[in-house]
Amino acid sequence: MVFLAAVVFAFSQAVPLCAQQHTSKVPIVGKLTTGHRQQAYSGKVESLDLKQKILNVNALRGRDSEIFPVKKNVRVEDVDGRKMKLKELTPGMTVLIYYDQKSGERTVKNIVVLSSDKGPEKGKSAPSS
């Protein structure tokens, strides 16, 4: 009876040991995904050159500026998820750019327009009271 209890105890201790060895292999998955990193950058559109396929964005804070290569088919949308065209990006718009950084190259995946810098429309005056 004591022998049976010792075998059951030894077996119950062996199962967690196997489970621990299995979980030690999980970090290998992380190594496979470290080839590139998805990042985000927010700022105000300074300029968009569709011929050169370059979007120049100023940081919201500070004086830093970043240049992003853009393709015609990049996904552009507003905060509500409504699709926009790349050519609709105008200077002053606040944008959030999601991009991949791999081997020193950026690939823009998605641009979200957070707000536009449109003031009151010209030519319209406030109604008189």
Steps between C-alpha positions, in 0.01 A plus 500: 500500500786736586667407172181584306474838676865573417442416130188721485691784668794465260268493199312810616832686531613392152199654321575859605864446400390407147268800489786729605719367220222562249452863604871572469468476120255793477767777466606356165178638352605847617830466317319432174301823523790733582590554133283812481307719738168671446511856624279806511577868454264790554542849368371768264529465126759744368485392136404215269684445174309244294759499219787421739265290721615678817299616800672753726357516854597734786493367855219624721754599763838639419642592164576154367382404156472153348477393139298194404494323165139448392343292230179578316323204657583586865191485719385846612200547727351748741442441871157349428652245261372663180739447210681794352733542205867573548469821298250631758780544755568872528747706702385553857312172537590304813574141406603174661723291275543128555807360330743208504870564551720230351869523414490879508205521260151619584183360354187701579207271570224734611439872551225621733394864474437615857395856417525753225625853548202659332389826653172673430420502130594815315222710353246404764420741772322441826123556480388840623279516806 
